[in-house]
Amino acid sequence: MIIGIDVGGANTKAATSDGSFLTSIHAPLWRNKAILYDVLYEIEKEIDETEIASAGAVMTGEICGCFETKGEGVSYIKKAVCRVFGDVKFLDNQCIFRNSSDVDRDLLSFASTNWLASARFIADEYKDVIFVDIGSTTTDVIPITNGRIKAGRSDLERLKSGELIYSGVSRTSVSCLLDRIYMKGEECKTSSEHFATTADVYLIIGRIKKEDIGCESLNRYCYPFTGEEEKNRISAMRRLARVLCSDLEEIGEEGVVHIAEQVEEAQVNELITSLERISEKYGLKNVVSVGIGDFIAEESSQALNLNFLSLSSVYGKRLSAVFPAYAVAKLLDD
Amino acid sequence: MIIGIDVGGANTKAATSDGSFLTSIHAPLWRNKAILYDVLYEIEKEIDETEIASAGAVMTGEICGCFETKGEGVSYIKKAVCRVFGDVKFLDNQCIFRNSSDVDRDLLSFASTNWLASARFIADEYKDVIFVDIGSTTTDVIPITNGRIKAGRSDLERLKSGELIYSGVSRTSVSCLLDRIYMKGEECKTSSEHFATTADVYLIIGRIKKEDIGCESLNRYCYPFTGEEEKNRISAMRRLARVLCSDLEEIGEEGVVHIAEQVEEAQVNELITSLERISEKYGLKNVVSVGIGDFIAEESSQALNLNFLSLSSVYGKRLSAVFPAYAVAKLLDD
């Protein structure tokens, strides 16, 4: 059995190449980086370790503020993964698997590699395509032409080119997406407090449900999905109303839904801007998408008349939600 | 001795009417609302309780997400303040001091009152003026004409009119202020992660120093001022670089300072927009300012050729930083 591990800042994910095992565990490293050991041991316990023929890893968690530099983060994550899984292969930014001793020689080559695993795996299947992964926290928009990945290799380059949109459909603070909201024709500035997240937004308008995500250990802070459904929705509405410093009773359900729709529109428009730029630059007309936010990718693609395929229809929603981990396992299996 | 208490969501402040005692204690209610009792008992211990002739209170902390509604928050805060200080007067949104039993009858009339205490106190002194208070978290921009406060009485109204700008010079996430940053002529989208705050920004460009604030119990999370100065500045630069998903080494000190300047410019411009609107609407030409961010108010006023007076030159920087608490005490003293 071959396992792929994707260590993010907020969630650590794992999947096997046969798709028989997959998991996503909430483990916010910036609060306590040592939690990573617990999470990895938990994953190792769930799989019979003797069955693991090989293990591969990618990461984005090195960017967390608990690490002074991304290099320090890569080193910490590498050590933790190797401690638990032994001889692990790490994907570098040239899409080559390296031994752990190679990691120490050029730490930054192993930073922010999770999207590369997915893109490499996709590029073998879909030669000319824009690959989109909309997760809890970020959105990757990766041009692939003739089976080659054309995106920049650092987050900074990708932020400039629109290949990385640092917002997602769960953890992103609504205040970062909208600095003003329209209410009954009036413009209203938003609070900058971390009152509500995109998880609240998409719970309220029914775009994400607990069963759509299929991740374990859902965390109350990130996902308002842990209690009774109707009560959760009311809590989410209360949080979203707070973005205008209001009680739910002040602006009503209709008002809150109107805010949620404006957040979705903002995310769709931001992706449209990136897709348009990349589609024109590379002459690409097809989009394939993974991640729990693929409904955003679908709306944006349709607006631009791009052909759209959600890979959750191919691999299922649960695998789609942990796609980089699965891709690592598949690449290692080749 | 008369004491004024201002219970915010992040900080609780107190001051006496003679200015002999003042304090600001970091107490984030959304993490643990019960901390308010500890903080209030600490304040009560610092002053000899037998010397307190009367106590008045205002608040904004009721908006914290730990309270389902703002009414629940007002009720909780009222109970805590009365438990510790006994017979406390609460300022309502008509600027009248009420007994604690009156609070229960109309909870929302006591929500978000701290700016009103300051404005009422200022209105007696400066009859026609725009009063600006730029604190750690928010900015109040209050029109006063002929000694009357013209601002809306709910946060929602004030967000619409520009009388409340929900950002400040310490706790505000940089990602909420700038969705793109210019680096060497190139536009770069920002991360939506809570990587850096305005405290980092103003520490880096030297606009705020620890001694300027004069608050007790500075908290590492909110204020990067707790260690050795040069080391703090480097940590702040590391955090600010992360807003572009970068290490400090990737964009350099010059790049980070350039980001900080863009944040300051954004805050100055946002205040210019509000000041211009309010100045035109009410024909006001004078600005008086309190709060640790009065340098922003000065820049914005100058850009509009408005007369500017920082009240820290009248009351001192320490009182200016806890002005609503001081104003409550002074109003109660009359």
Interface residues (C-beta under 8 A of the other chain):
Chain A: G9 I63 G65 E68 T69 K70 G71 S112 T137 S154 D155 L156 L159 K160 G162 L164 I165 Y166 S167 T172 S173 S175 C176 L177 D179 M183 E186 E187 C188 K189 T190 S191 S192 E193 H194 F195 R238 R239 R242 L244 C245 S246 D247 L248 E249 E250 I251
Chain B: G9 I63 G65 E68 T69 K70 G71 S112 T137 S154 D155 L156 L159 K160 G162 L164 I165 Y166 S167 T172 S173 S175 C176 L177 D179 M183 E186 E187 C188 K189 T190 S191 S192 E193 H194 F195 R238 R239 R242 L244 C245 S246 D247 L248 E249 E250 I251
